[in-house]
Structures are given as structure tokens and as C-alpha cells.
Amino acid sequence: MLGAPQYNDQTTAPVDRLSELRDWIPHLLEIGVNAIYLGPLFESLTHGYDTIDYTTVDRRLGTNDSLSAFVLTCHASGIRVVLDAVLNHVGREFPPFVDVLRHGERSPYRGWFHGLEFGKSNSHGDPFSYEGWNGHTSLVKLNLRDGAVREYLFNSVEDWIKRYRIDGLRLDAADCLEPEFMRELRVRTGKVAGSVGVDGFWLMGEVVHGDYREWANPETLDAVTNYEAYKSLYSSHNDRNYFEVSWTLNRQFGADGLYRDIGMYNFVDNHDVTRVASVLNNAAHLYPLHILLFTMPGIPSIYYGSEWGIEGRKEPYSDAPLRPRLTPERADSMAVHPDLVHAVKRLASIRAAHPALREGGYRELHVSHEQFAFTRPGEGEQVIVVVNSSSRSASCTLRADAVPDGEFVDALSPADRFRARNGSLEIGRIDPSWGRILVPVY
């Protein structure tokens, strides 16, 4: 995003690119953003996930003072800041690993790295083998059962909270972190955050597969990346099959939903996957897809630039197309779908205005191949959401005891009103590739 060099030569004077992010704050506020998460910021060799110094902001991005100033500016604007924490692995030039390279079995850090065995070799020609993350030996897996390693990482994170007053962490490769490690991290971050006046410190983990409750629960993390919903959100549009997203949302948030009590981190693209505008077969589906993103249970997130429908495909050996240099001014010229940002702004405003969309339950009302409806019952109000992915307008009759009698107004088109009678609600027209968000009229 900031156009930093791909490689860190570890000698160039720091360049304050972080300050450029301040130019984004007016735009973020305009579209309703109240929190941002920043990719790994600390000194690394390449992409940030190969950390070599947990105490110093990467010189390609700025200095520790740059980060402090940016967080302060965000807080003054009512925006919380979450940092990407890479605690599972480090780069090969991480000083304790360098010490092992130099001193071998005599190194006091020989127990810091997972699966390290002397007398063997590896692809780098070292006189020992070790485990890398997902088989990548440039990412040296830490031995998180080692007390010294844990203390080093916990102290580093505590220093980030004290120094920068950050509001939370996104844990990279959380599915590789052991529950005991995350439990201790939760206790220690909560304690130090409270001591410096940071309320509600948030822990979110990157998890792709599995039962998300293993990581997100009262003892470990607050949320995880909702990859299951991510897949169903785009493929249900590409396949003209809302039954897929229906199944997912019922499984996650329905009456017996697995994740009803978890504020799942919902997304339609991110820095690791092809941008959604390049995934959808029909660009018009960007609109019902985002209606679902902002009204389904959980926390909606937008990857920078995707609010304009910017495209970018993940390549076999490069994520660079997903992460272009971007400024607010350049975003307008790069916008493939310039109207989308206005829809995102409206959706964020509607979500902020209705607690049921943030905290309410979930109950399905209707599903067909190209139309889908559900209700979000909350204390004092109930919001009904209907989407239509067809290229033609559609109608829909909702019959369920979940629909209260009374008048509803479409928050997306306030001139349109509908009346529910005897548990039946007739919606005479839903525009192509659009939807309705019906809120009660009192």
C-alpha cells in the first residue's frame, strides 16, 4: 500500500511512510470505519512476516515515533488500531537464530527453534535442520514451549501496548499457536492494556480450517478469520446458489449455530487471496455480496481499495498484485467500480444505526437460487435483509412467525415501505443485483 521496497537492506535510514496513512483518515471516517488493522510493522527482511526485530518499526515504514504518532492521530479521530503479530515464526536473520548459526550447540538459543536438530542439514546449507512455517525454511518456526521464547514474545507485545497504546492484535498463523500460549497471551495483554487505559483489548486469529471454537472462546481469542463464510459469500453468487451461503450462515449462527456467541471476523478478500472484484463472474454481484457482508452476524471488514472494486489476482509466487501502491487520490483513478464505495458507506451507516445488525441473532426466512432473506432479531428491534443476485427484478413473500406484524421501511430506499400482516410480508420488487434492509417503523 505504501510502496515500500521489497527488501530491507538493514542499512538505509528510516523512511517515514507510515505518516502517509494519515491521509486516509478522512476517507475511512466517511465510509464508517472505526478500526483498522495494519500488516506486520516491525523490522523484517522482506514481506513483514519474517521478523528480525520485534522492538523496532521496519525502517522501510518509519520509526517507533512514526507509529506512535499515527496511532495517536487515529485515536483522536475515533479509530482503533490493531497490529499484525507474527509470533509463530521469524526470519533467518533474527539475532537468536544468527547466534545458533554462529555457535551451534554452544548457543544459549538452541532451544528457541522448533525441531532444531544438529548433525543434519537443510536447503540453506546449515549444519542442522529445523522446522519452517508450512515448509518455508525462510520462516523459522519458534519453539513456543520454551519459557525464554514465550517471555521474549510476551514482553515484546506488552511493550507494543505500553508504547503505542494499540487496541488489539491480529495473530498471524493462529492455527499454529498452542491453546496454552494463547491463554497466557490473553491474560497478559488484558492486564497490561488495562494498566495503560486501553479498554477492550481485542485478539483475533488467522485461522483457515477447523472448528473455530478451538481458537475463539472466552479463554483464548475474541474472534478468528471467517474463511468458511468468505468462500460461500463469493461462490454462492458465482454458482447462482444462495443455498450455499444459507447453509453456512445457519451452521454458524442459526438456532443451533456453532459460532452464535463469537464476533467472527468477516471478509470478502484480504492480502492473501485474490481481490473479490477479480473473483466474481458478474461484477454486479459486488452489491448484494456487500449487503450480506454488512448485515450478517459478525464484524465486517474491507481490504484497502476493494471499496472501489479494485482488481488484483494472486499469482503462484507473488502476492504483489493484491497489494498495490495506493493513495486516496490514486484510488479514484484506479476505481473499476466507483459506485461501490458509496454503497459501502451507506451499508456501514445502516449497520451503525441498528444494534440488531451488530448484536442481534440470526434466522433464515427464505432461500432460493438467486434470492435470500433472513432476519436479525435484537432487543427492541428486528431487521429483515433480502438480497437478489438475479439480473432481473424479483419479488418475495416472507411467511414466518419470526416476522412481526407492522410497518417496515427500506433503509436502502426510505421511500419504500412494506407492511407485515399475520406473519406474512410481501416484497413486491427487489432490484437486480441489489437488496433491501427493512427496519421497523415506530
C-alpha positions as CSV (number, residue, x, y, z in Angstrom):
1,M,0.0,0.0,0.0
2,L,2.8,2.4,0.9
3,G,5.1,1.4,-2.0
4,A,8.0,0.3,0.3
5,P,11.0,-1.6,-1.2
6,Q,10.5,-5.3,-1.4
7,Y,13.8,-6.0,0.5
8,N,15.2,-4.5,3.7
9,D,18.9,-3.8,3.3
10,Q,19.2,-3.1,7.1
11,T,21.4,-0.1,6.4
12,T,19.2,2.6,4.8
13,A,18.0,5.4,7.1
14,P,14.3,5.0,8.1
15,V,11.8,6.5,5.6
16,D,8.6,7.7,7.3
17,R,5.9,6.1,5.0
18,L,3.6,5.5,7.9
19,S,2.7,9.2,8.1
20,E,1.1,8.8,4.6
21,L,-1.6,6.7,6.2
22,R,-2.9,9.8,7.9
23,D,-4.1,11.0,4.5
24,W,-6.6,8.0,4.6
25,I,-8.3,9.0,7.8
26,P,-11.0,11.4,6.2
27,H,-11.9,8.6,3.8
28,L,-12.0,6.0,6.5
29,L,-14.3,8.1,8.6
30,E,-16.5,8.9,5.6
31,I,-17.2,5.2,4.9
32,G,-17.8,4.4,8.6
33,V,-14.5,2.7,9.6
34,N,-13.9,2.7,13.3
35,A,-10.9,0.3,13.5
36,I,-8.0,-0.6,11.2
37,Y,-5.6,-3.5,11.2
38,L,-2.1,-2.9,9.9
39,G,0.1,-5.6,8.5
40,P,3.3,-6.5,10.3
41,L,5.3,-3.3,11.0
42,F,8.4,-4.5,12.8
43,E,11.8,-4.9,11.2
44,S,11.9,-7.8,8.8
45,L,13.8,-8.9,5.7
46,T,11.0,-8.9,3.1
47,H,7.2,-9.0,3.4
48,G,7.0,-8.4,7.2
49,Y,6.2,-11.9,8.2
50,D,9.9,-12.8,8.6
51,T,10.5,-10.6,11.6
52,I,14.1,-10.0,12.7
53,D,13.5,-7.3,15.4
54,Y,10.3,-7.1,17.5
55,T,11.3,-3.9,19.1
56,T,11.8,-1.6,16.1
57,V,9.5,-0.4,13.4
58,D,10.7,-1.5,10.0
59,R,13.0,1.2,8.5
60,R,11.1,1.0,5.2
61,L,8.0,2.2,7.0
62,G,9.4,4.7,9.5
63,T,10.4,4.7,13.2
64,N,8.9,3.9,16.5
65,D,7.9,7.6,16.8
66,S,6.2,7.4,13.4
67,L,4.0,4.6,14.7
68,S,3.2,6.4,18.0
69,A,2.2,9.5,16.1
70,F,0.0,7.6,13.7
71,V,-1.9,5.7,16.5
72,L,-2.4,8.9,18.4
73,T,-3.9,10.5,15.3
74,C,-6.2,7.6,14.8
75,H,-7.4,7.7,18.3
76,A,-8.1,11.4,18.1
77,S,-10.4,10.5,15.1
78,G,-12.1,7.7,17.0
79,I,-10.4,4.9,15.1
80,R,-8.9,2.0,16.9
81,V,-5.6,0.4,15.7
82,V,-4.9,-3.4,15.6
83,L,-1.4,-4.7,14.7
84,D,-0.5,-7.9,12.9
85,A,1.5,-10.0,15.4
86,V,3.8,-12.7,13.9
87,L,4.5,-14.9,16.9
88,N,4.8,-18.3,15.3
89,H,8.0,-17.8,13.3
90,V,10.8,-15.4,12.5
91,G,13.2,-14.6,9.7
92,R,16.6,-16.2,9.4
93,E,18.4,-13.0,10.4
94,F,16.6,-12.9,13.8
95,P,19.6,-12.4,16.2
96,P,19.0,-15.6,18.3
97,F,18.9,-17.7,15.2
98,V,22.0,-16.0,13.9
99,D,23.6,-16.9,17.2
100,V,22.8,-20.6,16.6
101,L,24.3,-20.3,13.1
102,R,27.5,-19.0,14.6
103,H,27.9,-21.0,17.7
104,G,25.9,-24.2,17.0
105,E,25.2,-26.4,20.1
106,R,27.0,-23.9,22.3
107,S,24.4,-21.2,21.6
108,P,22.1,-20.4,24.5
109,Y,19.3,-20.0,22.0
110,R,19.5,-23.6,20.6
111,G,16.2,-24.4,22.3
112,W,14.3,-21.4,20.8
113,F,13.5,-23.0,17.5
114,H,11.1,-25.8,16.7
115,G,12.5,-29.1,15.6
116,L,16.1,-28.0,15.5
117,E,18.5,-31.0,15.2
118,F,22.2,-30.8,14.9
119,G,24.1,-33.2,12.7
120,K,21.6,-32.8,9.9
121,S,21.5,-30.3,7.0
122,N,18.9,-28.2,5.3
123,S,18.4,-26.3,2.0
124,H,20.4,-23.4,3.3
125,G,23.5,-25.4,3.9
126,D,23.3,-25.1,7.7
127,P,24.8,-27.8,9.9
128,F,21.4,-28.5,11.4
129,S,17.8,-28.9,10.4
130,Y,14.7,-27.1,11.8
131,E,11.0,-26.7,11.1
132,G,9.8,-23.7,9.0
133,W,6.2,-22.5,8.8
134,N,4.3,-24.5,6.3
135,G,7.6,-25.9,4.9
136,H,9.1,-22.5,4.2
137,T,12.5,-22.6,5.8
138,S,12.9,-18.8,5.4
139,L,10.3,-18.6,8.1
140,V,11.9,-20.3,11.1
141,K,9.3,-21.7,13.5
142,L,9.8,-20.7,17.1
143,N,9.6,-23.2,19.9
144,L,6.7,-21.7,21.9
145,R,7.0,-24.2,24.7
146,D,10.4,-22.7,25.6
147,G,10.0,-20.4,28.6
148,A,12.5,-17.9,27.3
149,V,10.9,-17.7,23.9
150,R,7.5,-17.1,25.5
151,E,8.8,-14.4,27.8
152,Y,10.5,-12.7,24.9
153,L,7.4,-12.6,22.8
154,F,5.1,-11.6,25.7
155,N,7.4,-8.8,26.7
156,S,7.5,-7.6,23.1
157,V,3.8,-7.5,22.8
158,E,3.4,-5.8,26.2
159,D,5.9,-3.2,25.1
160,W,3.8,-2.5,22.0
161,I,0.7,-1.9,24.1
162,K,2.5,0.4,26.5
163,R,4.5,2.3,23.9
164,Y,1.9,2.7,21.2
165,R,-1.4,2.2,23.0
166,I,-2.7,-0.2,20.4
167,D,-6.2,-1.7,20.8
168,G,-5.6,-5.3,19.7
169,L,-3.7,-7.9,17.7
170,R,-4.3,-10.0,14.7
171,L,-2.4,-13.2,15.3
172,D,-0.7,-14.5,12.1
173,A,-0.9,-18.3,11.7
174,A,-3.0,-18.6,14.9
175,D,-3.9,-22.2,13.9
176,C,-0.2,-23.0,14.7
177,L,-0.3,-21.4,18.2
178,E,-1.0,-23.7,21.1
179,P,-4.0,-23.0,23.3
180,E,-1.8,-22.6,26.4
181,F,0.2,-19.9,24.6
182,M,-2.9,-18.0,23.6
183,R,-4.4,-18.3,27.1
184,E,-1.4,-16.7,28.6
185,L,-1.3,-14.1,25.9
186,R,-4.9,-13.2,26.6
187,V,-4.2,-12.8,30.3
188,R,-1.1,-10.7,29.9
189,T,-2.3,-8.4,27.2
190,G,-5.6,-7.8,29.1
191,K,-3.7,-6.9,32.2
192,V,-1.2,-4.5,30.6
193,A,-3.8,-2.9,28.4
194,G,-6.0,-2.2,31.4
195,S,-3.0,-0.7,33.2
196,V,-2.5,1.9,30.4
197,G,-6.1,2.7,29.9
198,V,-6.8,0.6,26.8
199,D,-10.3,-0.8,27.1
200,G,-11.5,-4.0,25.4
201,F,-8.2,-5.2,24.1
202,W,-9.1,-7.4,21.1
203,L,-7.4,-10.6,20.0
204,M,-8.2,-12.0,16.5
205,G,-6.6,-15.0,15.0
206,E,-5.9,-16.0,11.4
207,V,-7.5,-19.5,11.1
208,V,-8.5,-21.1,7.8
209,H,-9.7,-24.6,8.6
210,G,-11.3,-26.4,11.5
211,D,-13.7,-25.7,14.3
212,Y,-13.2,-22.0,15.0
213,R,-14.3,-22.5,18.7
214,E,-10.9,-24.1,19.3
215,W,-9.3,-20.7,19.0
216,A,-12.1,-18.2,19.6
217,N,-13.6,-18.7,23.1
218,P,-13.6,-16.9,26.5
219,E,-10.1,-18.2,27.4
220,T,-8.2,-17.5,24.2
221,L,-9.2,-15.2,21.3
222,D,-12.2,-13.0,20.7
223,A,-12.5,-13.8,17.0
224,V,-11.0,-15.6,14.1
225,T,-11.0,-15.0,10.3
226,N,-14.2,-16.4,8.9
227,Y,-12.8,-18.3,5.8
228,E,-15.8,-20.6,5.7
229,A,-18.2,-17.7,5.2
230,Y,-15.7,-16.0,2.8
231,K,-15.9,-18.9,0.4
232,S,-19.6,-19.2,0.5
233,L,-20.1,-15.4,0.0
234,Y,-18.5,-15.3,-3.4
235,S,-19.2,-18.8,-4.7
236,S,-22.9,-18.6,-3.9
237,H,-23.0,-15.7,-6.3
238,N,-20.8,-17.3,-9.0
239,D,-22.8,-20.5,-8.9
240,R,-26.2,-18.9,-8.7
241,N,-26.7,-20.9,-5.5
242,Y,-27.7,-19.0,-2.4
243,F,-28.3,-22.4,-0.7
244,E,-24.5,-22.4,-0.1
245,V,-24.4,-19.2,1.9
246,S,-27.7,-20.2,3.6
247,W,-26.1,-23.5,4.8
248,T,-23.1,-21.6,6.1
249,L,-24.9,-19.0,8.0
250,N,-27.3,-21.5,9.5
251,R,-24.4,-23.7,10.6
252,Q,-22.6,-20.7,12.1
253,F,-25.3,-18.5,13.5
254,G,-28.7,-20.3,13.3
255,A,-30.7,-21.7,16.3
256,D,-28.0,-24.4,16.9
257,G,-25.2,-22.3,15.3
258,L,-21.7,-23.1,16.3
259,Y,-20.5,-19.5,16.5
260,R,-23.5,-17.6,17.8
261,D,-21.5,-16.2,20.7
262,I,-18.4,-15.3,18.7
263,G,-17.9,-12.0,16.8
264,M,-16.5,-13.6,13.7
265,Y,-14.1,-11.5,11.5
266,N,-15.9,-11.5,8.2
267,F,-14.3,-10.5,4.9
268,V,-14.6,-10.9,1.1
269,D,-10.9,-10.5,0.3
270,N,-7.6,-9.8,2.1
271,H,-3.9,-9.6,1.5
272,D,-3.6,-13.4,0.9
273,V,-6.4,-14.0,-1.6
274,T,-7.4,-12.7,-5.0
275,R,-9.5,-9.5,-4.7
276,V,-13.2,-10.1,-4.8
277,A,-13.7,-7.9,-7.8
278,S,-11.4,-10.4,-9.7
279,V,-13.2,-13.4,-8.2
280,L,-16.8,-12.7,-9.1
281,N,-18.0,-13.7,-12.5
282,N,-20.5,-10.9,-12.6
283,A,-19.3,-7.5,-11.2
284,A,-22.9,-6.5,-10.4
285,H,-22.8,-9.1,-7.6
286,L,-20.4,-6.9,-5.7
287,Y,-23.5,-5.1,-4.4
288,P,-25.6,-8.0,-2.9
289,L,-22.4,-9.5,-1.7
290,H,-21.6,-6.4,0.3
291,I,-25.1,-6.2,1.6
292,L,-24.6,-9.6,3.1
293,L,-21.2,-8.7,4.5
294,F,-22.6,-5.8,6.4
295,T,-25.8,-7.4,7.7
296,M,-24.7,-11.0,8.6
297,P,-23.6,-11.7,12.2
298,G,-20.0,-10.8,12.9
299,I,-17.6,-7.9,12.2
300,P,-17.4,-6.8,8.5
301,S,-14.0,-5.7,7.2
302,I,-12.9,-4.1,3.9
303,Y,-9.5,-4.7,2.4
304,Y,-7.9,-1.4,1.3
305,G,-9.0,-0.3,-2.1
306,S,-11.6,-3.0,-2.5
307,E,-14.3,-0.5,-1.6
308,W,-13.7,0.9,-5.2
309,G,-13.7,-2.6,-6.7
310,I,-10.0,-2.6,-7.4
311,E,-8.9,-5.8,-9.0
312,G,-5.9,-8.0,-8.3
313,R,-5.2,-11.7,-8.8
314,K,-2.9,-13.8,-6.6
315,E,0.0,-15.2,-8.6
316,P,1.7,-18.5,-8.0
317,Y,4.8,-17.0,-6.5
318,S,3.7,-13.4,-5.7
319,D,1.1,-11.5,-3.8
320,A,2.2,-8.2,-5.2
321,P,-0.9,-7.7,-7.4
322,L,-3.0,-7.8,-4.3
323,R,-1.0,-5.1,-2.6
324,P,-0.6,-2.1,-5.0
325,R,0.7,1.3,-4.0
326,L,-2.4,3.3,-3.3
327,T,-3.2,6.8,-2.1
328,P,-6.7,8.3,-1.7
329,E,-6.2,10.4,-4.8
330,R,-4.9,7.4,-6.9
331,A,-7.8,5.2,-5.7
332,D,-10.3,7.3,-7.7
333,S,-8.3,6.8,-10.9
334,M,-7.9,3.1,-10.2
335,A,-11.5,2.5,-9.3
336,V,-13.1,-0.1,-11.5
337,H,-16.4,0.2,-9.8
338,P,-16.6,3.8,-8.5
339,D,-20.2,3.5,-7.3
340,L,-19.3,0.6,-4.9
341,V,-17.7,2.9,-2.3
342,H,-21.0,4.8,-2.0
343,A,-22.8,1.6,-1.3
344,V,-20.2,0.6,1.3
345,K,-20.7,4.0,3.0
346,R,-24.5,3.5,3.1
347,L,-24.2,0.0,4.4
348,A,-21.8,0.9,7.2
349,S,-24.1,3.8,8.2
350,I,-27.1,1.5,8.4
351,R,-25.2,-1.1,10.4
352,A,-24.1,1.6,12.9
353,A,-27.6,2.9,13.3
354,H,-29.2,-0.5,14.1
355,P,-27.9,-2.5,17.1
356,A,-29.7,-5.6,15.8
357,L,-27.3,-5.7,12.8
358,R,-24.4,-5.6,15.2
359,E,-25.5,-7.8,18.1
360,G,-28.8,-9.4,17.0
361,G,-29.5,-13.1,16.4
362,Y,-30.0,-14.8,13.1
363,R,-32.9,-16.6,11.5
364,E,-33.4,-17.5,7.9
365,L,-36.7,-16.5,6.2
366,H,-36.3,-17.5,2.6
367,V,-33.8,-19.1,0.2
368,S,-33.9,-19.9,-3.5
369,H,-31.1,-20.0,-6.1
370,E,-30.9,-16.2,-6.5
371,Q,-32.9,-14.7,-3.6
372,F,-32.1,-15.0,0.0
373,A,-33.7,-13.4,3.2
374,F,-33.0,-13.5,6.9
375,T,-33.9,-11.6,10.0
376,R,-31.7,-10.2,12.7
377,P,-33.8,-10.1,15.9
378,G,-32.4,-7.9,18.6
379,E,-33.6,-6.2,21.8
380,G,-36.2,-3.6,20.8
381,E,-36.0,-4.1,17.0
382,Q,-35.9,-6.6,14.2
383,V,-34.2,-6.0,10.9
384,I,-35.0,-8.1,7.8
385,V,-32.5,-8.4,5.0
386,V,-33.3,-9.6,1.4
387,V,-30.9,-9.9,-1.5
388,N,-31.4,-10.6,-5.2
389,S,-28.5,-11.8,-7.3
390,S,-30.6,-12.1,-10.5
391,S,-30.1,-9.8,-13.5
392,R,-33.9,-9.3,-13.2
393,S,-36.0,-7.8,-10.5
394,A,-37.7,-10.3,-8.2
395,S,-40.4,-10.5,-5.6
396,C,-40.6,-12.4,-2.4
397,T,-43.2,-13.3,0.1
398,L,-41.8,-14.0,3.6
399,R,-44.0,-16.2,5.7
400,A,-42.7,-17.0,9.2
401,D,-43.7,-16.4,12.8
402,A,-40.4,-14.6,13.0
403,V,-41.8,-11.6,11.1
404,P,-43.7,-9.3,13.4
405,D,-46.8,-7.5,12.2
406,G,-46.2,-3.9,11.5
407,E,-44.7,-1.4,9.0
408,F,-41.2,-1.6,7.7
409,V,-39.1,0.9,5.8
410,D,-36.3,0.0,3.5
411,A,-33.1,1.7,4.9
412,L,-31.6,1.5,1.4
413,S,-34.6,3.2,-0.2
414,P,-36.5,5.1,2.5
415,A,-39.4,6.0,0.2
416,D,-40.3,2.3,0.0
417,R,-42.4,0.9,2.9
418,F,-43.9,-2.6,3.5
419,R,-46.5,-4.0,5.9
420,A,-46.4,-7.4,7.5
421,R,-49.7,-9.0,8.4
422,N,-50.3,-12.3,10.1
423,G,-46.7,-13.3,9.8
424,S,-46.6,-12.6,6.1
425,L,-44.6,-9.9,4.4
426,E,-44.9,-9.2,0.7
427,I,-41.9,-7.6,-1.0
428,G,-43.1,-6.7,-4.5
429,R,-39.9,-5.7,-6.0
430,I,-36.2,-6.3,-5.3
431,D,-34.0,-4.6,-7.9
432,P,-31.5,-6.7,-9.9
433,S,-28.2,-7.4,-8.0
434,W,-29.4,-5.4,-5.0
435,G,-31.4,-5.9,-1.9
436,R,-33.5,-4.4,0.9
437,I,-32.8,-3.8,4.5
438,L,-36.1,-3.5,6.2
439,V,-36.3,-1.8,9.6
440,P,-39.5,-1.3,11.7
441,V,-41.4,1.9,11.7
442,Y,-42.4,3.0,15.2
